[in-house]
Amino acid sequence: MVIIMIKQSFNLCLLSTLILTGGISYAQDRGKQLSESQKIENYLKSLKEARIEQIKLRLDVSEERANAIATKWADYEAPIRRMSIDSMSVWRQMQFIIQEATSEKEKSRKIKPLFDQYTTLRKGLSQSRLRLYQELPMMGDTPIQQARILFLMEEMERKERDGLKIHRKPQSMD
């Protein structure tokens, strides 16, 4: 029992280190003159590498099998990332319109297409997340592997969110 707890603790430390390394790498890229797409590509590459290592450790599978699962994970996650960025952009546009010094009627006219676009994006985002969480765990060969994939997904998502929060620049209070 103690050995299992030590192994889980080690895996958690390794996971944190891999994700943090990816985040640091991403943050360091910010200082270089890389395009935004290059920065994202580097970050996603580091994230995939961390996922492969964790899948190998947690599921006790080969490099090839871990790579296949990580690749499918990235495929399912790609539309989620795109829709998240798009929905944040539409959200900011709606916020700007709400704060405009124009009539409510004019604001309503401007915001209607954005509101429709935002709700469509949110619906697509929910559907894509549902697909990810329903289908990726099924790549496990046994119910225990499926559960481990699900737990790993949740844990890595939380670590990624936490890591990105740390590396975001604080907003200036001008």
Secondary structure, DSSP 8 states (H G I E B T S, - for coil): -HHHHHHHHHHHHHHHHHHHHHHHHHHHHHHTT--HHHHHHHHHHHHHHHHHHHHHHHHT--HHHHHHHHHHHHHHHHHHHHHHHHHHHHHHHHHHHHHSSS-HHHHHHHHHHHHHHHHHHHHHHHHHHHHHHHHGGGGSSSHHHHHHHHHHHHHHHHHHHHHHHHHS------
